[in-house]
Amino acid sequence: MKNATAHQTAFLFICSLLLIACGKTSNPHQNSANNPTTNTSDVIPIGIAFAQTSNVALLGQEGTDGVKIAQKYFNDKGGINGKPIKLVFQDTGGDEAGAINAFQTLINQDKVVGIIGPTLSQQAFSADPVAERNKLPVLGASNTANGIPEIGDYVARVSSSVAVVAPYSVKAALQQNPQIKRVAVFYAQNDAFNKSETEIFQKTVKDLGLNLVTVQKFQTTDTDFQAQASDAINLKPDLAIISGLAVDGGNLVKQLRELGYKGLIIGGNGFNTSHIFSVCRAFCEGVIVAQAYSPVYPSKINTAFRKAYIEQYQREPPQVSAQAFAAVQVYVEALQSLDKKSKINKLSLAQLRTQLNQELLKGTYQTPLGEIAFTSAGDVIQKEFYVAQLKMEPNGVKGKFSFLNIK
């Protein structure tokens, strides 16, 4: 440009004006947080950061199933006062780096108003601070470790803390066998959730006056548990408690039974998936798992969710799918409420994210989980909890969660 003639300069100036007038110089990926209003005239984007690959993909898929049902359900009912929601998916994989990358993409490139995820608590401790720094609300749908809501003002969850849920399963085991005295505990030491959960289990065991005979550690990537299982069985426990994910936890159950362990087994929250049946198969029979969801909870929205899920996937909905559905519901109802107060398409993206975060924490929601609300810190307040026992069909391949009557 420095060497351009006067005619060339004039020509380029006119072309620039024409391009601006036609909108050709606008960048479709420009950060809408700097724009006067939010681009919500057509759809309202909500980010979904679940594991679609890695050994966590089975759990991530159940979350994906739940949010997809929610998207159709709420859009069929009119979305956000006439505007549909659009779920924008990013794969977190199974590690912290994958979750951080997914959050950054959803925030900066996809321009979502809020995020649901990530799949694991271990990932949340690394990725949620990214949302906090960007002042974007994030709802955990499967993050139950202690300390998640305390990450920041923009972090909340619809998944109840393990500190609330885990003790129910120990009490259920004692109802089935009041003679339980000796307890062996196993946990995945490389996962934040399982480390948090085992602390609750161990405290519960001691508080109930039981004898904790051994604590065995493993990795979520392990496949051989012969050493840990043998060491525990030699101490003659009446109850085994496992905090792990579906694959590693299910294989540990299988190997305990193959080595001759006959006592009751409790699985932690990582067992709350229908995929557990394909791992331990016939050896799953009788495993006890505490839950924050029941498919037969008597409410209109749970009936609709369960019906849609069974029609789509030909099986009962698991806990994570229900929690993921509830997370979408919280965003939808909070956005509906906010839009009535101040039209959301008149807000900048930064304003919308902040006001949405404030709005969702105020609400009370009738979800498939039952009635939920939030503490000021963003932790879920939930009234109903359950305990199920895994029951396998005679072929040892398919199974179901059979809910117990806990006193």
C-alpha positions as CSV (number, residue, x, y, z in Angstrom):
1,M,0.0,0.0,0.0
2,K,2.9,2.3,0.6
3,N,3.8,2.3,-3.1
4,A,0.2,2.4,-4.5
5,T,-0.7,5.2,-6.8
6,A,-3.5,7.7,-5.9
7,H,-5.8,5.9,-8.3
8,Q,-5.0,2.5,-6.8
9,T,-5.5,3.7,-3.3
10,A,-8.9,5.2,-4.2
11,F,-9.9,2.0,-5.9
12,L,-9.0,-0.2,-2.9
13,F,-10.8,2.2,-0.6
14,I,-14.0,1.9,-2.6
15,C,-13.7,-1.9,-2.7
16,S,-13.3,-1.9,1.1
17,L,-16.4,0.1,1.5
18,L,-18.4,-2.3,-0.7
19,L,-17.1,-5.3,1.2
20,I,-18.0,-3.8,4.5
21,A,-21.5,-2.8,3.2
22,C,-22.0,-6.4,2.0
23,G,-20.8,-7.9,5.3
24,K,-17.9,-9.8,3.6
25,T,-15.3,-8.6,6.0
26,S,-17.0,-10.0,9.1
27,N,-15.4,-13.0,10.7
28,P,-17.9,-15.8,11.4
29,H,-15.7,-17.0,14.3
30,Q,-15.4,-13.5,15.9
31,N,-15.8,-13.6,19.6
32,S,-19.4,-12.7,20.1
33,A,-18.7,-11.7,23.7
34,N,-17.5,-8.4,22.2
35,N,-20.6,-7.9,20.1
36,P,-23.5,-5.7,21.2
37,T,-25.9,-8.6,21.4
38,T,-25.8,-12.3,21.6
39,N,-26.3,-14.4,18.4
40,T,-29.4,-16.2,19.7
41,S,-31.9,-15.2,17.0
42,D,-32.0,-18.7,15.5
43,V,-30.8,-21.2,18.1
44,I,-29.3,-21.1,21.6
45,P,-26.1,-23.1,21.8
46,I,-25.4,-25.2,24.9
47,G,-22.0,-27.0,25.1
48,I,-21.8,-30.7,25.8
49,A,-18.3,-31.8,27.0
50,F,-18.5,-35.6,27.3
51,A,-16.1,-38.4,26.6
52,Q,-16.7,-39.9,23.2
53,T,-13.4,-41.8,23.0
54,S,-11.1,-43.5,25.5
55,N,-12.0,-45.9,28.3
56,V,-14.5,-43.3,29.6
57,A,-16.5,-43.4,26.4
58,L,-19.2,-45.8,27.8
59,L,-20.0,-43.3,30.5
60,G,-19.8,-40.4,28.2
61,Q,-22.2,-42.1,25.8
62,E,-24.9,-42.4,28.5
63,G,-24.6,-38.7,29.1
64,T,-24.9,-38.1,25.4
65,D,-28.0,-40.3,25.2
66,G,-29.7,-38.2,28.0
67,V,-29.0,-34.8,26.5
68,K,-30.1,-35.8,23.1
69,I,-33.5,-36.9,24.5
70,A,-33.7,-33.6,26.4
71,Q,-33.0,-31.5,23.3
72,K,-35.8,-33.1,21.4
73,Y,-38.2,-33.0,24.4
74,F,-37.7,-29.3,25.2
75,N,-37.5,-28.1,21.6
76,D,-40.8,-29.9,20.9
77,K,-42.3,-27.9,23.7
78,G,-41.1,-24.6,22.2
79,G,-37.5,-24.3,23.4
80,I,-36.7,-21.0,24.9
81,N,-39.9,-19.1,24.3
82,G,-39.9,-20.0,20.7
83,K,-36.1,-20.3,20.1
84,P,-34.7,-23.9,19.9
85,I,-31.7,-25.0,21.8
86,K,-28.8,-26.6,19.9
87,L,-26.4,-28.9,21.6
88,V,-22.8,-28.5,20.6
89,F,-20.6,-31.5,21.3
90,Q,-16.9,-31.7,22.0
91,D,-15.1,-34.9,22.9
92,T,-13.2,-34.7,26.3
93,G,-11.6,-38.0,25.9
94,G,-10.6,-39.6,29.2
95,D,-8.0,-37.2,30.5
96,E,-7.6,-33.7,31.8
97,A,-6.0,-32.3,28.7
98,G,-9.0,-33.5,26.6
99,A,-11.5,-31.8,28.9
100,I,-9.6,-28.5,28.9
101,N,-9.4,-28.5,25.1
102,A,-13.1,-29.3,24.8
103,F,-14.0,-26.4,27.2
104,Q,-11.8,-23.9,25.4
105,T,-13.3,-24.8,22.0
106,L,-16.9,-24.6,23.3
107,I,-16.2,-21.2,25.0
108,N,-14.1,-19.5,22.4
109,Q,-15.0,-21.0,19.0
110,D,-18.6,-22.4,19.5
111,K,-19.7,-19.5,21.6
112,V,-22.0,-21.5,23.9
113,V,-24.0,-19.9,26.6
114,G,-23.1,-22.7,29.1
115,I,-21.5,-26.2,29.3
116,I,-22.7,-29.5,30.6
117,G,-19.7,-31.8,31.6
118,P,-17.1,-33.0,31.8
119,T,-17.6,-36.8,32.2
120,L,-15.2,-37.4,35.1
121,S,-14.6,-35.5,38.4
122,Q,-10.9,-35.8,37.7
123,Q,-11.4,-33.8,34.5
124,A,-13.6,-31.3,36.2
125,F,-10.9,-30.2,38.6
126,S,-8.8,-29.2,35.6
127,A,-11.5,-28.0,33.1
128,D,-14.0,-26.2,35.3
129,P,-11.5,-23.4,36.2
130,V,-11.4,-22.6,32.5
131,A,-15.1,-21.9,32.6
132,E,-14.7,-20.0,35.8
133,R,-12.0,-17.7,34.3
134,N,-14.3,-17.1,31.3
135,K,-17.3,-16.5,33.5
136,L,-19.3,-19.2,31.8
137,P,-21.7,-21.5,33.7
138,V,-20.9,-25.2,33.8
139,L,-23.1,-27.9,35.1
140,G,-21.7,-31.3,36.1
141,A,-24.0,-34.2,35.2
142,S,-21.7,-37.0,36.4
143,N,-19.2,-35.2,38.8
144,T,-19.8,-36.4,42.3
145,A,-16.4,-35.9,44.0
146,N,-16.2,-33.7,47.0
147,G,-15.1,-30.1,46.2
148,I,-16.5,-29.8,42.7
149,P,-19.0,-26.8,43.3
150,E,-16.3,-25.1,45.4
151,I,-14.1,-24.7,42.3
152,G,-15.8,-21.4,41.6
153,D,-18.9,-19.2,41.3
154,Y,-19.8,-20.5,37.8
155,V,-19.5,-24.2,38.7
156,A,-22.6,-26.2,39.8
157,R,-23.7,-29.8,39.4
158,V,-26.9,-31.9,39.2
159,S,-25.1,-35.0,40.3
160,S,-25.3,-35.5,44.1
161,S,-22.1,-35.7,46.1
162,V,-20.7,-39.1,46.8
163,A,-20.7,-38.1,50.5
164,V,-24.5,-38.2,50.3
165,V,-25.1,-41.2,48.1
166,A,-22.4,-43.8,49.0
167,P,-23.5,-44.6,52.6
168,Y,-26.9,-45.9,51.5
169,S,-25.3,-48.9,49.8
170,V,-23.4,-49.9,53.0
171,K,-26.6,-49.8,55.0
172,A,-28.4,-51.9,52.4
173,A,-25.7,-54.5,52.6
174,L,-26.1,-54.7,56.4
175,Q,-29.8,-55.1,55.9
176,Q,-29.2,-58.1,53.7
177,N,-26.5,-59.6,56.0
178,P,-26.5,-58.2,59.5
179,Q,-23.5,-60.5,60.3
180,I,-21.1,-58.5,58.2
181,K,-18.1,-57.6,60.3
182,R,-15.0,-57.6,58.1
183,V,-14.8,-55.3,55.1
184,A,-12.2,-55.1,52.2
185,V,-12.0,-51.9,50.2
186,F,-10.7,-51.5,46.7
187,Y,-10.3,-48.2,44.8
188,A,-8.7,-46.6,41.7
189,Q,-6.0,-44.4,43.0
190,N,-5.5,-42.5,39.7
191,D,-9.0,-41.0,39.7
192,A,-10.2,-38.1,41.8
193,F,-13.7,-39.3,42.1
194,N,-12.8,-42.8,43.2
195,K,-10.3,-41.4,45.7
196,S,-13.0,-39.2,47.1
197,E,-15.6,-42.0,47.1
198,T,-13.4,-44.5,48.9
199,E,-12.8,-42.0,51.7
200,I,-16.6,-41.8,52.3
201,F,-16.9,-45.6,52.1
202,Q,-14.1,-46.1,54.6
203,K,-15.5,-43.5,57.0
204,T,-18.9,-45.2,56.8
205,V,-17.4,-48.6,57.5
206,K,-15.7,-47.3,60.6
207,D,-18.7,-45.2,61.8
208,L,-20.8,-48.4,61.6
209,G,-18.3,-50.2,63.8
210,L,-17.1,-52.6,61.1
211,N,-13.6,-53.9,60.8
212,L,-11.8,-52.5,57.7
213,V,-9.4,-55.4,57.1
214,T,-7.6,-54.1,54.0
215,V,-7.5,-51.2,51.5
216,Q,-6.3,-52.3,48.0
217,K,-5.3,-49.8,45.3
218,F,-5.5,-50.2,41.5
219,Q,-5.5,-48.1,38.3
220,T,-8.5,-47.5,36.1
221,T,-6.5,-48.8,33.2
222,D,-5.7,-52.1,35.0
223,T,-7.0,-55.4,33.7
224,D,-5.3,-57.9,36.1
225,F,-6.5,-57.7,39.7
226,Q,-5.3,-61.2,40.9
227,A,-2.9,-59.8,43.4
228,Q,-5.3,-57.4,45.1
229,A,-8.2,-59.9,45.0
230,S,-6.0,-62.7,46.5
231,D,-4.6,-60.5,49.3
232,A,-8.1,-59.4,50.3
233,I,-9.7,-62.9,50.1
234,N,-7.0,-64.3,52.4
235,L,-8.3,-61.9,55.1
236,K,-11.7,-63.4,54.9
237,P,-13.9,-60.3,54.4
238,D,-17.7,-60.5,54.6
239,L,-18.1,-57.4,52.3
240,A,-16.1,-56.0,49.4
241,I,-16.5,-52.4,48.4
242,I,-15.1,-51.2,45.0
243,S,-14.7,-47.7,43.8
244,G,-13.8,-47.8,40.1
245,L,-15.2,-47.3,36.6
246,A,-17.3,-49.9,34.8
247,V,-14.6,-51.7,33.0
248,D,-12.0,-51.9,35.7
249,G,-14.5,-52.3,38.5
250,G,-16.5,-55.0,36.6
251,N,-13.3,-56.9,35.9
252,L,-12.4,-56.8,39.6
253,V,-15.8,-58.2,40.5
254,K,-15.3,-61.0,38.0
255,Q,-11.8,-61.9,39.3
256,L,-13.0,-61.8,43.0
257,R,-15.7,-64.3,42.2
258,E,-13.4,-66.5,40.1
259,L,-11.0,-66.7,43.0
260,G,-13.8,-67.9,45.2
261,Y,-15.0,-64.8,47.1
262,K,-18.6,-65.5,48.2
263,G,-19.6,-62.4,50.2
264,L,-21.5,-59.3,49.2
265,I,-20.0,-56.7,46.9
266,I,-20.8,-53.0,46.7
267,G,-20.0,-51.1,43.6
268,G,-19.5,-47.3,43.7
269,N,-21.0,-44.7,41.4
270,G,-18.9,-45.9,38.5
271,F,-21.1,-49.0,38.4
272,N,-24.2,-46.9,37.7
273,T,-24.2,-47.9,34.0
274,S,-25.9,-50.6,32.0
275,H,-22.5,-51.3,30.4
276,I,-21.4,-53.0,33.7
277,F,-23.4,-56.1,32.6
278,S,-21.2,-56.8,29.6
279,V,-18.0,-56.6,31.7
280,C,-18.7,-58.9,34.7
281,R,-21.6,-60.7,33.0
282,A,-23.0,-63.5,35.3
283,F,-20.6,-62.4,38.0
284,C,-22.5,-59.1,38.3
285,E,-25.3,-60.9,40.1
286,G,-26.0,-59.4,43.5
287,V,-23.7,-56.4,43.3
288,I,-25.2,-53.5,45.3
289,V,-25.1,-49.9,44.0
290,A,-26.5,-46.7,45.5
291,Q,-28.3,-44.4,43.0
292,A,-29.6,-40.9,42.7
293,Y,-32.2,-42.0,40.1
294,S,-35.0,-44.5,39.7
295,P,-36.7,-45.1,36.4
296,V,-40.0,-45.6,38.2
297,Y,-39.9,-42.3,40.2
298,P,-43.6,-41.2,39.9
299,S,-43.5,-37.8,38.0
300,K,-44.8,-36.7,34.7
301,I,-41.4,-35.7,33.3
302,N,-39.7,-38.9,34.5
303,T,-42.4,-40.9,32.8
304,A,-41.9,-39.0,29.6
305,F,-38.1,-39.3,29.8
306,R,-38.2,-43.0,30.5
307,K,-40.7,-43.6,27.7
308,A,-38.5,-41.7,25.2
309,Y,-35.4,-43.5,26.4
310,I,-36.8,-47.0,26.1
311,E,-38.2,-46.3,22.7
312,Q,-34.8,-45.0,21.5
313,Y,-32.5,-47.4,23.2
314,Q,-34.6,-50.5,24.1
315,R,-33.5,-50.5,27.8
316,E,-34.1,-48.7,31.0
317,P,-32.4,-45.3,31.4
318,P,-29.4,-45.3,33.7
319,Q,-28.5,-42.7,36.2
320,V,-26.1,-40.7,34.1
321,S,-28.6,-40.3,31.3
322,A,-31.2,-39.0,33.7
323,Q,-28.7,-36.6,35.3
324,A,-27.7,-35.3,31.8
325,F,-31.3,-34.8,30.9
326,A,-31.8,-32.8,34.1
327,A,-28.8,-30.6,33.4
328,V,-30.3,-29.6,30.0
329,Q,-33.6,-29.0,31.8
330,V,-32.0,-26.7,34.3
331,Y,-30.5,-24.6,31.4
332,V,-33.7,-24.5,29.5
333,E,-35.9,-23.4,32.4
334,A,-33.3,-20.9,33.6
335,L,-33.1,-19.4,30.1
336,Q,-36.9,-19.3,29.8
337,S,-37.1,-17.4,33.1
338,L,-34.3,-15.1,32.1
339,D,-35.8,-14.3,28.7
340,K,-39.1,-13.2,30.4
341,K,-37.2,-10.8,32.5
342,S,-34.8,-9.4,29.9
343,K,-34.8,-10.6,26.3
344,I,-31.7,-12.7,26.0
345,N,-31.1,-11.8,22.4
346,K,-30.6,-8.2,23.6
347,L,-27.7,-9.2,25.9
348,S,-24.1,-9.6,25.0
349,L,-22.8,-13.1,25.3
350,A,-20.8,-12.1,28.4
351,Q,-23.9,-10.6,30.0
352,L,-26.0,-13.7,29.1
353,R,-23.5,-16.1,30.6
354,T,-23.3,-14.2,33.8
355,Q,-27.1,-13.6,34.2
356,L,-27.8,-17.3,33.2
357,N,-25.5,-18.5,35.9
358,Q,-27.3,-16.3,38.5
359,E,-30.7,-17.4,37.3
360,L,-30.1,-21.1,37.3
361,L,-29.0,-21.1,40.9
362,K,-32.2,-19.5,42.0
363,G,-34.6,-22.1,40.5
364,T,-36.3,-25.2,41.7
365,Y,-36.7,-27.9,39.1
366,Q,-39.0,-30.9,38.8
367,T,-36.7,-33.3,37.0
368,P,-36.5,-37.1,36.4
369,L,-34.4,-37.1,39.5
370,G,-37.2,-35.6,41.5
371,E,-37.2,-32.1,42.8
372,I,-33.8,-30.4,42.8
373,A,-32.5,-27.0,43.6
374,F,-29.0,-25.6,44.3
375,T,-27.1,-24.3,47.3
376,S,-25.5,-20.9,47.0
377,A,-22.2,-22.7,46.2
378,G,-23.8,-24.6,43.3
379,D,-24.2,-28.0,44.9
380,V,-27.4,-29.9,44.1
381,I,-30.1,-30.3,46.7
382,Q,-31.9,-33.5,46.1
383,K,-34.4,-35.4,48.2
384,E,-34.7,-38.9,46.7
385,F,-32.1,-41.6,46.7
386,Y,-32.2,-45.3,46.0
387,V,-30.2,-48.6,46.2
388,A,-30.3,-51.2,43.5
389,Q,-29.0,-54.7,43.2
390,L,-27.7,-56.1,39.9
391,K,-29.9,-59.0,38.7
392,M,-28.7,-61.1,35.7
393,E,-30.8,-63.0,33.3
394,P,-30.2,-66.8,33.1
395,N,-28.0,-66.4,30.0
396,G,-25.6,-64.3,32.1
397,V,-25.4,-61.6,29.4
398,K,-28.2,-59.1,30.1
399,G,-29.1,-57.7,33.4
400,K,-31.1,-55.0,35.2
401,F,-31.0,-52.7,38.3
402,S,-33.5,-54.2,40.8
403,F,-34.3,-51.5,43.3
404,L,-34.4,-52.4,47.0
405,N,-36.7,-51.3,49.7
406,I,-34.3,-49.5,52.1
407,K,-35.5,-48.8,55.6
